[in-house]
Amino acid sequence: MTWEELFNTIRSKFKTLIADEYSLPTQYDNHNLADQKDLWCRLKITTGDTFQADCGGASGSRDRTVGAITAELKIPVGKGDKKLLQMAGNIKTAFNRKNHDGVRFKTASIKRIGRVNNEWQINVNCPFYADDIS
């Protein structure tokens, strides 16, 4: 899986399973999103190391890239956290220990960040790995 395929697969799955399904305004890497008056999300894709997972054989060697997506859920202060918690649960369900088109997600976690400027924030962290066979 190329870098472009990896990032596009993750963004596409998040868009389909979360942003479109729940009408969640989502800011993707290096994109703008107008000021929001209600619940919204910033999706970050962070990659770690790539290493040789095995030497292969007839099928070739396998390189593995590890990383994580972080869905930063935000809502203006004073609107409570019910919508944040429900959406965090939806994201965890969609990605927790799931395989989406060759991207294998591990155990997802939810972390309360609290107040950041004028917004209340909860993060959903979903570690993943993807293989490239050559």
N, C-alpha and C positions, 0 to 999 in steps of 0.2 A: 504494500500500500504506500503510495507516494505521500509526501507531506500535504499536497493539495487535496488528494483524496481523503486523507485523514481528517483534515479540518472541515472540508465540505460535508463529509458524512456526519460528523458530530453536529454541525450547524443545522443541517437538513433534518436530522432526527429530532433535535430540540425544537425546531420550528414546527414540525408536523405534530409531535406528541405533546408539546406544551404551549408554545406561543400561539399557534393557530387553534388548537383544541380548546384552550381556556381564554382566548382573546387577551393574552398577556403581552403588553408592549415590551419588546426586548431589544436591548442594545447589544449588538455583536461587536467583536474586536474591530477597532478602527472605523466604526460607524457612529454617526450622530443620532441622538434621539432627543426630540423636543422635550422641554420641561413637562413633567408628569404631575398630575393632581391626585392620582390614585396609585394603586399597586403597579409596579413595573420591575423589570429584571435587567441586570447587566450580566451577560454570559461571557466568562473568561475561559480560554483554553490555554493551559500551561503544559508544556512538554518537558520531560526530564531527559534522561540519557537514552541513547539507543545502544544496544549491545547484541552480540551474537548469541542467540538462544540455543542453537544447535548447529552442528556441521552439515546436517542433511545427508542426503544420499542421492538417489535418483531424482528426487524432487528439488535438490539444491539446498543451500543454507538458509537459515531463517534468522533475520534480525528483528529484534523486538524494541519498540519504542514505548516508554511508559509516560504517563502524564495524568492530568486531572482536569475536569471541568468544574468551575465554580459558578453557581448561579447565585448572584447577589440580589436578593429580593428586597425591595425598598418600598416604603409607603410614607407619606408625610406624617410627621409627629402629630399625635392627637387623634389618629384614625384607628387606634387599636392594633392588635396583632393577629386577629382571627384570620383575615385574608392571607397574611404572610404564612401562618402555620398551615393552612389548608393547601396553599400552593407549594410550600416546601414538601408536604406529604405527597402531592401529585408528582413532583419531580423525582423524589426518592423512589416512588413506586415505578416510574417509567424507566429509571436507569439502574436501580439497585440489582447487581448481579445479573445483568442482561447482556446479550450479545446483539449489537446492532450493526449489521453489514460488515462484520469483521473487526469491529471495535468492541472489545470485551471489557465491560464495566465491572468493577469490584464492589465492595460494600460501601454504600453511600452514607454520608453523615450530615446531620443538621446542626448548625452552630448559631447560637444567638449572639449577634454582634452588639445590638442595642442602638443607641442614638449616635448618628453620624451627621453632624450639622443639623439640618432641619428634617431629617428622615430617620425612620426606624428601620433596622436592617437585620435580616436573617440570611445566612449563607447555606447553600446545599453544596457539599463537596462530593464529587463522584470520580474516584480514581479509575484509570483505564489503562489498557495496553493494546497495542496493535502490532501485528507481525507483517514483515515484508519478506517474501520468499524469492530468492534469486538463484 
